[in-house]
Amino acid sequence: VDNGADIINLSLQYCMGTATLQDAVAYAHSQGVLLVAAAGNRGGNCDPIVSYPARFDEVVAVSATDDRDLLAFFSKSGPEIDLAAPGDSIWSTYRQPSNPNTYGYLSGTSMAAPHVTGVAALLKSYKPNLTADEIRFLLEDTADDLGNPGVDVQFGFGRLNAGAALPCRPNHSDGGDVK
């Protein structure tokens, strides 16, 4: 935050929210930083609740969808969920001790949260004066509603829709200029 971050991805999860973590989240939010966090994956000793820091109100909590736009079997859900994004079998960098420069398919809400973070960063680069709250609203307002109509515990406002969120799209009829 003190080095000028506008948006922070938190692809991590903790069972307990500490005062230190809450203070860090509150500080970042007070400085106008958008925080996006993985909701957490099922299994382990902190099921079934959404993990920290995604549980904090100031954070955009992201669940994971699969290739059928269903909640991924591993994704946590709960009333804290704000958005969903693809998180099952995502091609990513994959560091192995024997070969640190490889790629592989990974699954988890930690694969879903960066999609939301990336679209948020594109919005911020297109309109630098947007506040964190305005970016959050745009992401939620343009999401594709999945599951039960309206906000729900699996998908929040819905699955991220980058095309709907971004006001700048190529105009193919005139050679690809930006509208």
Buried (B, 14 or more C-beta within 10 A) or exposed (E): BEEEEBBBBBBBBBEEBEEEBBEBBEEBBEEEBBBBBBBBBBEEEBEEBBBBBBBBEBBBBBBBBBEEBBBBEBBBBBEBBBBBBBBBBBEEEEEEEEEEEEEEEBBBBBBBBBBBBBBBBBBBEEBEEBEBEBBBEBBBEBBBBBBEEEBBBBBBBBBBBBEBBBEEEEEEEEEEEEE
